[in-house]
Amino acid sequence: MLHVDPIFAATSVAPATLAAGGEAVPPPFTVARVLTETRLDSWLALGLVLAAGLYLYGVYRLRLRGDRWPVVRTVCFLIPGLGGIAAVTVSGLGAYDTALLSVHMVQHMVLSMIAPIFLALGAPVTLALRTLPVRPRKRLLAIVHSRIARVYSFPLVAFAIFVVNPFALYFTGLYEITLRHEWAHELVHAHFIMTGCVFFWPLLGLDPLPGRWPYPARALLMLLSVPFHTVLGLTIMQSTILLGGDWYPSLHLSWSDPWNDQVVAGGVLWAGGEFVSVTMLAVLVVQWIKQSEREARRLDRELDRQEARQRAAEASA
């Protein structure tokens, strides 16, 4: 089986030389190749397995001592969270991410928007705080409440990073570097995940983060992020310059036209970004409603206790 990612991204040799070699030219992309080109020998696959194992061990520790952990959080963290990252990196999609810009954009959407949202809803920091011994727990709290964490988790800073980074990547020479060097390519994957986590964790996450905004301000910031992917996607679709320089044309793929693929890539970013943003705005509104209901129930219980104390005082008088 051909693994395009190691062949094309792991070398700084010109792609035209590789493509002229016959075997280096990737075969036509099909749905079946998403499964047949799966690679489980990467450091990312090992990291995903390790993260899943640590999370499940934490849940097991809680249950041993009789504490409950919501099943929904576990499902969110493991399946669409870690599973989403695996689906676009160690599967056949990852094997074509340096051959097709449209495949790379699918990766971009999942790594920076979909997977971080569900990782945040899995509340791994809360799980760690409930299961770690005293000293590691204090260290984790110190990291969460450190000055660096406060700056990067501040919603306006996170929003600026989330919006500016894709434009800086795709419309400079940085993107072509990531296509020619595997270390830069893997670094971009990690950067997408971290950027998404920094943006969505303070907005939708359940972990105790410092300086969290109230729900109305969070909803406004989420609403402001909706047109961002529209602008980026339309800019890519209408661009008269190919992203990545001469990388894609020099692959000489008989089954794919770089210009058409770039239009598809922009459409993926536009439509996918709109759908995810609007869906997450709805999730945020639901969280807001539930929080308001919890607050109302708390106030009702407090009023009931005050009335009970007042009646008891009148009866004793």
NORMO-V325848 format. One record per run of one state. SS is the DSSP state (alpha for helix, beta for strand, coil for the rest). FROM is the first residue (numbers start at 1). LEN is the number of residues. Records with the same first field share a line. If there is no record, write none. Layout:
BEGIN
SS->FROM-LEN + FROM-LEN
END
This chain:
BEGIN
coil->1-3 + 10-5 + 20-13 + 37-6 + 65-6 + 90-2 + 96-5 + 122-2 + 132-2 + 145-2 + 154-1 + 171-3 + 181-1 + 205-10 + 225-1 + 239-10 + 252-6 + 317-1
alpha->4-6 + 15-5 + 33-4 + 43-22 + 71-19 + 92-4 + 101-21 + 124-8 + 134-11 + 147-7 + 155-16 + 174-7 + 182-23 + 215-10 + 226-13 + 249-3 + 258-59
END
